[in-house]
Amino acid sequence: MKKILLSALVFYIIKGNCQDTLRIRQIDSLVKVINQSNLITQYDSIFQDQPEIGLSMKTYLTTLLDGNNLKKFVNKVNSVRLEKGISKQMTTSNSFYFDQDKLIKVEEVGIEGEKKLYADWYYFENKPLYYTYQSDRSESRAVLLLTMGNNMLKQIQK
């Protein structure tokens, strides 16, 4: 009896992981289609110089729309900060992907000098599904990104 219960438990765990893996592949396929599409693209930029705190930032915003439906939103920030007389440059980028008015994926990149950080966050049915960046704050970051994505959708749909 124990073997049957153990076998059933292992089967359900494997089945759940396979379904998640399939969803992740489907999401990556949708992202690829969005990136290769000829959607309506809008650009904007914001320049902020704050010499009193030694900070200069250039933010570039990109939206891809299918009619009134948001498909992709990119926020890329190039910043230079003066720290103890030394200029430090950093580039960060967040790419939010949407399908059927729901967030499906966020890709994050951070580059500072030789340090590079890449993280992917996957969502299914308005809940975090999987993320590649593992830390004690990953779950809260996944929820924050989901909230940000949902707020972007609300702004576009106004």
TIRO-2110 file (N, C-alpha, C; in Angstrom, 1 decimal):
// TIRO-2110
0.8, -1.2, 0.0, N, 1, A
0.0, 0.0, 0.0, CA, 1, A
0.9, 1.3, 0.0, C, 1, A
1.9, 1.3, 0.8, N, 2, A
2.8, 2.4, 0.8, CA, 2, A
3.5, 2.7, -0.5, C, 2, A
3.8, 1.6, -1.2, N, 3, A
4.4, 1.7, -2.6, CA, 3, A
3.4, 2.4, -3.5, C, 3, A
2.2, 2.0, -3.4, N, 4, A
1.2, 2.6, -4.3, CA, 4, A
1.0, 4.1, -4.0, C, 4, A
0.9, 4.4, -2.8, N, 5, A
0.8, 5.8, -2.4, CA, 5, A
2.0, 6.6, -2.8, C, 5, A
3.2, 6.1, -2.6, N, 6, A
4.4, 6.8, -3.0, CA, 6, A
4.5, 6.9, -4.5, C, 6, A
4.1, 5.9, -5.2, N, 7, A
4.1, 6.0, -6.7, CA, 7, A
3.1, 7.0, -7.2, C, 7, A
1.9, 7.1, -6.6, N, 8, A
0.9, 8.1, -7.0, CA, 8, A
1.4, 9.5, -6.7, C, 8, A
2.1, 9.7, -5.5, N, 9, A
2.6, 11.0, -5.2, CA, 9, A
3.7, 11.4, -6.2, C, 9, A
4.6, 10.5, -6.5, N, 10, A
5.6, 10.8, -7.5, CA, 10, A
5.0, 11.2, -8.8, C, 10, A
4.0, 10.4, -9.3, N, 11, A
3.3, 10.7, -10.5, CA, 11, A
2.7, 12.1, -10.6, C, 11, A
2.0, 12.5, -9.5, N, 12, A
1.4, 13.8, -9.5, CA, 12, A
2.4, 14.9, -9.5, C, 12, A
3.5, 14.7, -8.8, N, 13, A
4.6, 15.7, -8.8, CA, 13, A
5.2, 15.9, -10.2, C, 13, A
5.5, 14.7, -10.8, N, 14, A
6.1, 14.8, -12.1, CA, 14, A
5.1, 15.4, -13.1, C, 14, A
3.8, 15.0, -13.0, N, 15, A
2.8, 15.5, -13.9, CA, 15, A
2.7, 17.1, -13.7, C, 15, A
2.7, 17.5, -12.5, N, 16, A
2.6, 19.0, -12.2, CA, 16, A
3.8, 19.7, -12.8, C, 16, A
5.0, 19.2, -12.7, N, 17, A
6.2, 19.8, -13.2, CA, 17, A
6.1, 19.8, -14.8, C, 17, A
5.6, 18.7, -15.3, N, 18, A
5.5, 18.7, -16.8, CA, 18, A
4.6, 19.7, -17.3, C, 18, A
3.4, 19.9, -16.6, N, 19, A
2.5, 20.9, -17.1, CA, 19, A
3.1, 22.3, -17.0, C, 19, A
3.8, 22.6, -15.9, N, 20, A
4.5, 23.9, -15.8, CA, 20, A
5.5, 24.1, -16.9, C, 20, A
6.3, 23.1, -17.2, N, 21, A
7.3, 23.1, -18.2, CA, 21, A
6.6, 23.4, -19.6, C, 21, A
5.5, 22.7, -19.8, N, 22, A
4.8, 23.0, -21.1, CA, 22, A
4.2, 24.4, -21.2, C, 22, A
3.7, 24.9, -20.0, N, 23, A
3.2, 26.3, -20.0, CA, 23, A
4.4, 27.3, -20.3, C, 23, A
5.5, 27.0, -19.7, N, 24, A
6.7, 27.9, -19.9, CA, 24, A
7.1, 27.9, -21.3, C, 24, A
7.1, 26.7, -22.0, N, 25, A
7.4, 26.7, -23.4, CA, 25, A
6.4, 27.4, -24.2, C, 25, A
5.1, 27.3, -23.9, N, 26, A
4.1, 28.0, -24.6, CA, 26, A
4.3, 29.5, -24.5, C, 26, A
4.6, 29.9, -23.2, N, 27, A
4.8, 31.4, -23.0, CA, 27, A
6.0, 31.9, -23.8, C, 27, A
7.1, 31.1, -23.8, N, 28, A
8.3, 31.5, -24.6, CA, 28, A
8.0, 31.6, -26.1, C, 28, A
7.1, 30.7, -26.5, N, 29, A
6.7, 30.7, -28.0, CA, 29, A
5.9, 32.0, -28.2, C, 29, A
5.0, 32.4, -27.3, N, 30, A
4.2, 33.6, -27.5, CA, 30, A
5.1, 34.8, -27.5, C, 30, A
6.1, 34.8, -26.6, N, 31, A
7.1, 35.9, -26.5, CA, 31, A
7.9, 36.1, -27.8, C, 31, A
8.2, 34.9, -28.4, N, 32, A
9.0, 34.9, -29.7, CA, 32, A
8.1, 35.5, -30.8, C, 32, A
6.8, 35.2, -30.8, N, 33, A
5.9, 35.7, -31.8, CA, 33, A
5.8, 37.2, -31.6, C, 33, A
5.6, 37.7, -30.4, N, 34, A
5.5, 39.1, -30.1, CA, 34, A
6.7, 39.8, -30.6, C, 34, A
7.9, 39.3, -30.3, N, 35, A
9.1, 40.0, -30.6, CA, 35, A
9.4, 40.0, -32.2, C, 35, A
8.8, 39.1, -32.9, N, 36, A
9.0, 39.0, -34.3, CA, 36, A
7.9, 39.7, -35.1, C, 36, A
6.9, 40.2, -34.4, N, 37, A
5.7, 40.7, -35.1, CA, 37, A
5.9, 42.2, -35.5, C, 37, A
5.0, 42.6, -36.3, N, 38, A
5.0, 44.0, -36.8, CA, 38, A
3.9, 44.8, -36.1, C, 38, A
3.9, 44.8, -34.8, N, 39, A
2.9, 45.5, -34.1, CA, 39, A
3.1, 47.0, -34.1, C, 39, A
2.1, 47.8, -33.7, N, 40, A
2.2, 49.2, -33.5, CA, 40, A
3.2, 49.5, -32.4, C, 40, A
4.2, 50.3, -32.7, N, 41, A
5.3, 50.5, -31.7, CA, 41, A
5.3, 52.0, -31.4, C, 41, A
5.3, 52.3, -30.1, N, 42, A
5.4, 53.7, -29.6, CA, 42, A
6.6, 53.8, -28.7, C, 42, A
7.3, 55.0, -28.8, N, 43, A
8.5, 55.2, -28.1, CA, 43, A
8.3, 56.5, -27.3, C, 43, A
9.0, 56.6, -26.1, N, 44, A
9.1, 57.8, -25.3, CA, 44, A
10.4, 57.7, -24.5, C, 44, A
10.8, 58.9, -24.0, N, 45, A
12.0, 58.9, -23.2, CA, 45, A
11.9, 60.0, -22.2, C, 45, A
12.6, 59.8, -21.1, N, 46, A
12.6, 60.7, -20.0, CA, 46, A
14.1, 60.9, -19.6, C, 46, A
14.5, 62.1, -19.5, N, 47, A
15.9, 62.4, -19.0, CA, 47, A
15.8, 63.1, -17.7, C, 47, A
16.6, 62.6, -16.7, N, 48, A
16.6, 63.2, -15.4, CA, 48, A
18.0, 63.4, -14.9, C, 48, A
18.4, 64.6, -14.7, N, 49, A
19.7, 64.9, -14.2, CA, 49, A
19.5, 65.5, -12.8, C, 49, A
20.2, 64.9, -11.8, N, 50, A
20.1, 65.4, -10.5, CA, 50, A
21.6, 65.5, -10.0, C, 50, A
22.3, 66.6, -10.4, N, 51, A
23.7, 66.8, -10.0, CA, 51, A
23.9, 66.9, -8.5, C, 51, A
22.9, 67.4, -7.8, N, 52, A
23.1, 67.5, -6.4, CA, 52, A
23.3, 66.2, -5.6, C, 52, A
22.8, 65.1, -6.2, N, 53, A
23.1, 63.8, -5.7, CA, 53, A
24.0, 62.9, -6.6, C, 53, A
24.5, 63.6, -7.6, N, 54, A
25.4, 62.9, -8.5, CA, 54, A
24.8, 61.8, -9.3, C, 54, A
23.6, 62.0, -9.9, N, 55, A
22.9, 61.0, -10.6, CA, 55, A
22.3, 61.6, -11.9, C, 55, A
22.5, 60.9, -13.0, N, 56, A
22.0, 61.2, -14.3, CA, 56, A
21.3, 59.9, -14.8, C, 56, A
20.0, 60.0, -15.3, N, 57, A
19.3, 58.9, -15.8, CA, 57, A
18.6, 59.2, -17.1, C, 57, A
18.7, 58.2, -18.0, N, 58, A
17.9, 58.3, -19.2, CA, 58, A
17.1, 57.1, -19.3, C, 58, A
15.8, 57.3, -19.4, N, 59, A
14.8, 56.2, -19.4, CA, 59, A
14.1, 56.1, -20.8, C, 59, A
14.1, 55.0, -21.4, N, 60, A
13.5, 54.8, -22.7, CA, 60, A
12.4, 53.8, -22.5, C, 60, A
11.2, 54.2, -23.0, N, 61, A
10.0, 53.4, -22.9, CA, 61, A
9.5, 53.0, -24.3, C, 61, A
9.1, 51.7, -24.4, N, 62, A
8.6, 51.2, -25.7, CA, 62, A
7.4, 50.4, -25.4, C, 62, A
6.3, 50.6, -26.2, N, 63, A
5.1, 49.8, -26.1, CA, 63, A
4.8, 49.2, -27.5, C, 63, A
4.4, 48.0, -27.4, N, 64, A
3.9, 47.3, -28.6, CA, 64, A
2.5, 47.0, -28.4, C, 64, A
1.7, 47.5, -29.4, N, 65, A
0.2, 47.3, -29.3, CA, 65, A
-0.3, 46.6, -30.5, C, 65, A
-1.4, 45.8, -30.2, N, 66, A
-2.2, 45.1, -31.2, CA, 66, A
-3.5, 45.7, -31.1, C, 66, A
-3.8, 46.7, -31.9, N, 67, A
-5.0, 47.5, -31.7, CA, 67, A
-4.9, 48.3, -30.4, C, 67, A
-5.8, 48.1, -29.4, N, 68, A
-5.7, 48.7, -28.1, CA, 68, A
-5.1, 47.7, -27.1, C, 68, A
-4.7, 46.5, -27.5, N, 69, A
-4.2, 45.5, -26.6, CA, 69, A
-2.7, 45.6, -26.5, C, 69, A
-2.3, 45.8, -25.2, N, 70, A
-0.9, 45.9, -24.9, CA, 70, A
-0.3, 44.5, -25.0, C, 70, A
0.8, 44.4, -25.8, N, 71, A
1.5, 43.1, -26.0, CA, 71, A
2.9, 43.1, -25.3, C, 71, A
3.5, 44.3, -25.3, N, 72, A
4.9, 44.4, -24.7, CA, 72, A
5.1, 45.8, -24.3, C, 72, A
5.7, 45.9, -23.1, N, 73, A
6.2, 47.2, -22.6, CA, 73, A
7.6, 47.0, -22.1, C, 73, A
8.5, 47.9, -22.5, N, 74, A
9.9, 47.8, -22.1, CA, 74, A
10.3, 49.1, -21.5, C, 74, A
10.9, 49.0, -20.4, N, 75, A
11.5, 50.1, -19.6, CA, 75, A
13.0, 49.9, -19.5, C, 75, A
13.7, 50.7, -20.2, N, 76, A
15.2, 50.6, -20.2, CA, 76, A
15.8, 51.9, -19.6, C, 76, A
16.6, 51.7, -18.6, N, 77, A
17.2, 52.8, -17.9, CA, 77, A
18.7, 52.8, -17.9, C, 77, A
19.3, 53.9, -18.4, N, 78, A
20.8, 54.0, -18.4, CA, 78, A
21.1, 55.1, -17.4, C, 78, A
21.8, 54.7, -16.4, N, 79, A
22.1, 55.7, -15.3, CA, 79, A
23.6, 55.8, -15.1, C, 79, A
24.0, 57.0, -14.7, N, 80, A
25.4, 57.2, -14.3, CA, 80, A
25.3, 57.9, -12.9, C, 80, A
26.0, 57.4, -11.9, N, 81, A
26.1, 58.0, -10.6, CA, 81, A
27.5, 58.2, -10.2, C, 81, A
27.7, 59.3, -9.6, N, 82, A
29.0, 59.7, -9.1, CA, 82, A
29.1, 59.2, -7.6, C, 82, A
30.1, 58.3, -7.4, N, 83, A
30.2, 57.7, -6.1, CA, 83, A
31.7, 57.9, -5.6, C, 83, A
31.9, 58.7, -4.7, N, 84, A
33.3, 58.9, -4.2, CA, 84, A
34.2, 59.4, -5.3, C, 84, A
33.7, 60.3, -6.1, N, 85, A
34.5, 60.8, -7.2, CA, 85, A
34.6, 59.9, -8.4, C, 85, A
34.0, 58.7, -8.4, N, 86, A
34.1, 57.8, -9.5, CA, 86, A
32.7, 57.6, -10.2, C, 86, A
32.7, 57.7, -11.5, N, 87, A
31.4, 57.5, -12.2, CA, 87, A
31.2, 56.0, -12.4, C, 87, A
30.0, 55.6, -12.0, N, 88, A
29.5, 54.2, -12.2, CA, 88, A
28.3, 54.2, -13.1, C, 88, A
28.4, 53.4, -14.1, N, 89, A
27.3, 53.3, -15.1, CA, 89, A
26.6, 52.0, -14.9, C, 89, A
25.3, 52.1, -15.0, N, 90, A
24.4, 50.9, -14.9, CA, 90, A
23.3, 51.0, -15.9, C, 90, A
23.0, 49.8, -16.5, N, 91, A
21.9, 49.7, -17.4, CA, 91, A
20.9, 48.6, -16.9, C, 91, A
19.6, 49.0, -16.8, N, 92, A
18.6, 48.0, -16.4, CA, 92, A
17.5, 48.0, -17.4, C, 92, A
16.9, 46.9, -17.6, N, 93, A
15.8, 46.8, -18.5, CA, 93, A
14.8, 45.8, -18.0, C, 93, A
13.5, 46.2, -18.1, N, 94, A
12.4, 45.3, -17.8, CA, 94, A
11.5, 45.2, -19.0, C, 94, A
11.2, 44.0, -19.5, N, 95, A
10.3, 43.8, -20.6, CA, 95, A
9.1, 43.0, -20.1, C, 95, A
8.0, 43.6, -20.2, N, 96, A
6.7, 42.9, -19.8, CA, 96, A
6.0, 42.4, -21.0, C, 96, A
5.5, 41.2, -21.0, N, 97, A
4.8, 40.6, -22.1, CA, 97, A
3.4, 40.2, -21.7, C, 97, A
2.4, 40.5, -22.6, N, 98, A
1.0, 40.2, -22.3, CA, 98, A
0.4, 39.4, -23.3, C, 98, A
-0.6, 38.6, -22.9, N, 99, A
-1.4, 37.9, -23.9, CA, 99, A
-2.9, 37.9, -23.3, C, 99, A
-3.8, 38.2, -24.1, N, 100, A
-5.2, 38.2, -23.7, CA, 100, A
-5.4, 39.0, -22.4, C, 100, A
-4.8, 40.2, -22.4, N, 101, A
-4.9, 41.1, -21.3, CA, 101, A
-4.4, 40.5, -19.9, C, 101, A
-3.4, 39.7, -20.0, N, 102, A
-2.8, 39.1, -18.8, CA, 102, A
-1.3, 39.1, -19.0, C, 102, A
-0.6, 39.4, -17.9, N, 103, A
0.8, 39.3, -17.9, CA, 103, A
1.2, 37.9, -18.0, C, 103, A
2.2, 37.6, -18.9, N, 104, A
2.6, 36.2, -19.1, CA, 104, A
4.1, 36.1, -18.8, C, 104, A
4.9, 37.1, -18.9, N, 105, A
6.3, 37.0, -18.7, CA, 105, A
6.9, 38.4, -18.5, C, 105, A
8.0, 38.4, -17.6, N, 106, A
8.8, 39.6, -17.4, CA, 106, A
10.2, 39.2, -17.6, C, 106, A
11.0, 39.9, -18.4, N, 107, A
12.4, 39.6, -18.5, CA, 107, A
13.2, 40.8, -18.0, C, 107, A
14.1, 40.6, -17.0, N, 108, A
14.8, 41.6, -16.4, CA, 108, A
16.3, 41.4, -16.7, C, 108, A
17.0, 42.5, -17.0, N, 109, A
18.4, 42.5, -17.2, CA, 109, A
19.0, 43.7, -16.4, C, 109, A
20.1, 43.4, -15.7, N, 110, A
20.9, 44.5, -15.0, CA, 110, A
22.3, 44.3, -15.3, C, 110, A
23.0, 45.4, -15.7, N, 111, A
24.4, 45.4, -16.1, CA, 111, A
25.1, 46.6, -15.4, C, 111, A
26.1, 46.2, -14.6, N, 112, A
26.9, 47.3, -13.9, CA, 112, A
28.3, 46.8, -14.0, C, 112, A
29.1, 47.5, -14.8, N, 113, A
30.5, 47.0, -15.0, CA, 113, A
30.5, 45.6, -15.6, C, 113, A
31.2, 44.8, -14.9, N, 114, A
31.3, 43.3, -15.3, CA, 114, A
30.2, 42.5, -14.7, C, 114, A
29.4, 43.1, -13.8, N, 115, A
28.3, 42.3, -13.2, CA, 115, A
27.1, 42.3, -14.1, C, 115, A
26.5, 41.1, -14.4, N, 116, A
25.3, 41.0, -15.2, CA, 116, A
24.3, 40.1, -14.5, C, 116, A
23.1, 40.6, -14.5, N, 117, A
22.0, 39.8, -13.8, CA, 117, A
20.9, 39.6, -14.8, C, 117, A
20.5, 38.4, -15.0, N, 118, A
19.3, 38.1, -15.9, CA, 118, A
18.3, 37.4, -15.1, C, 118, A
17.0, 37.7, -15.2, N, 119, A
15.9, 37.0, -14.5, CA, 119, A
14.7, 37.0, -15.4, C, 119, A
14.1, 35.8, -15.4, N, 120, A
12.8, 35.7, -16.2, CA, 120, A
11.7, 35.3, -15.1, C, 120, A
10.6, 35.9, -15.3, N, 121, A
9.4, 35.7, -14.4, CA, 121, A
8.3, 35.3, -15.2, C, 121, A
7.7, 34.1, -15.0, N, 122, A
6.6, 33.6, -15.8, CA, 122, A
5.3, 33.6, -14.9, C, 122, A
4.2, 33.9, -15.6, N, 123, A
2.9, 34.0, -15.0, CA, 123, A
1.8, 33.2, -15.7, C, 123, A
0.9, 32.7, -15.0, N, 124, A
-0.2, 32.0, -15.6, CA, 124, A
-1.5, 32.3, -14.8, C, 124, A
-2.5, 32.7, -15.4, N, 125, A
-3.8, 33.0, -14.8, CA, 125, A
-3.6, 34.0, -13.6, C, 125, A
-2.8, 35.0, -13.9, N, 126, A
-2.6, 36.1, -13.0, CA, 126, A
-1.9, 35.7, -11.7, C, 126, A
-1.1, 34.7, -11.8, N, 127, A
-0.3, 34.2, -10.6, CA, 127, A
1.1, 33.9, -11.1, C, 127, A
2.1, 34.1, -10.2, N, 128, A
3.4, 33.7, -10.5, CA, 128, A
3.5, 32.2, -10.8, C, 128, A
4.1, 31.8, -11.9, N, 129, A
4.3, 30.4, -12.2, CA, 129, A
5.7, 29.9, -11.9, C, 129, A
6.7, 30.6, -12.4, N, 130, A
8.0, 30.2, -12.2, CA, 130, A
9.0, 31.4, -12.4, C, 130, A
10.1, 31.4, -11.8, N, 131, A
11.1, 32.4, -12.0, CA, 131, A
12.5, 31.8, -11.9, C, 131, A
13.4, 32.4, -12.7, N, 132, A
14.7, 31.9, -12.8, CA, 132, A
15.7, 32.5, -11.7, C, 132, A
15.3, 33.6, -11.1, N, 133, A
16.1, 34.3, -10.1, CA, 133, A
15.7, 33.8, -8.7, C, 133, A
16.6, 33.1, -8.1, N, 134, A
16.3, 32.5, -6.8, CA, 134, A
16.9, 33.3, -5.6, C, 134, A
16.1, 33.9, -4.8, N, 135, A
16.6, 34.6, -3.6, CA, 135, A
15.5, 34.6, -2.6, C, 135, A
15.7, 35.1, -1.4, N, 136, A
14.7, 35.2, -0.4, CA, 136, A
13.6, 36.2, -0.7, C, 136, A
13.8, 37.0, -1.7, N, 137, A
12.9, 38.0, -2.1, CA, 137, A
12.2, 37.8, -3.5, C, 137, A
12.5, 36.6, -4.0, N, 138, A
12.0, 36.3, -5.4, CA, 138, A
10.5, 36.3, -5.4, C, 138, A
9.8, 35.7, -4.5, N, 139, A
8.4, 35.6, -4.5, CA, 139, A
7.7, 37.0, -4.4, C, 139, A
8.3, 37.9, -3.5, N, 140, A
7.7, 39.2, -3.4, CA, 140, A
8.0, 40.0, -4.7, C, 140, A
9.2, 39.8, -5.3, N, 141, A
9.5, 40.5, -6.6, CA, 141, A
8.5, 40.0, -7.6, C, 141, A
8.2, 38.7, -7.7, N, 142, A
7.2, 38.2, -8.7, CA, 142, A
5.9, 38.9, -8.5, C, 142, A
5.4, 39.1, -7.3, N, 143, A
4.1, 39.7, -7.0, CA, 143, A
4.2, 41.2, -7.4, C, 143, A
5.3, 41.8, -7.1, N, 144, A
5.4, 43.3, -7.4, CA, 144, A
5.4, 43.4, -8.9, C, 144, A
6.1, 42.6, -9.7, N, 145, A
6.1, 42.7, -11.2, CA, 145, A
4.7, 42.5, -11.7, C, 145, A
4.0, 41.5, -11.1, N, 146, A
2.6, 41.2, -11.5, CA, 146, A
1.7, 42.5, -11.3, C, 146, A
1.8, 43.1, -10.2, N, 147, A
1.1, 44.3, -9.9, CA, 147, A
1.4, 45.4, -10.9, C, 147, A
2.7, 45.6, -11.1, N, 148, A
3.1, 46.6, -12.1, CA, 148, A
2.5, 46.3, -13.5, C, 148, A
2.6, 45.1, -13.9, N, 149, A
2.0, 44.7, -15.2, CA, 149, A
0.5, 44.9, -15.3, C, 149, A
-0.2, 44.6, -14.2, N, 150, A
-1.6, 44.8, -14.2, CA, 150, A
-2.0, 46.3, -14.2, C, 150, A
-1.2, 47.1, -13.6, N, 151, A
-1.4, 48.6, -13.6, CA, 151, A
-1.1, 49.1, -15.0, C, 151, A
-0.1, 48.6, -15.7, N, 152, A
0.2, 49.1, -17.1, CA, 152, A
-1.0, 48.8, -17.9, C, 152, A
-1.6, 47.6, -17.8, N, 153, A
-2.8, 47.2, -18.6, CA, 153, A
-3.9, 48.2, -18.3, C, 153, A
-4.2, 48.5, -17.1, N, 154, A
-5.2, 49.5, -16.7, CA, 154, A
-5.0, 50.8, -17.4, C, 154, A
-3.8, 51.3, -17.4, N, 155, A
-3.4, 52.6, -18.0, CA, 155, A
-3.7, 52.6, -19.5, C, 155, A
-3.3, 51.5, -20.1, N, 156, A
-3.4, 51.4, -21.6, CA, 156, A
-4.9, 51.3, -22.0, C, 156, A
-5.7, 50.7, -21.2, N, 157, A
-7.1, 50.4, -21.5, CA, 157, A
-8.0, 51.6, -21.2, C, 157, A
-7.5, 52.7, -20.6, N, 158, A
-8.3, 53.9, -20.3, CA, 158, A
-8.7, 54.6, -21.5, C, 158, A
END
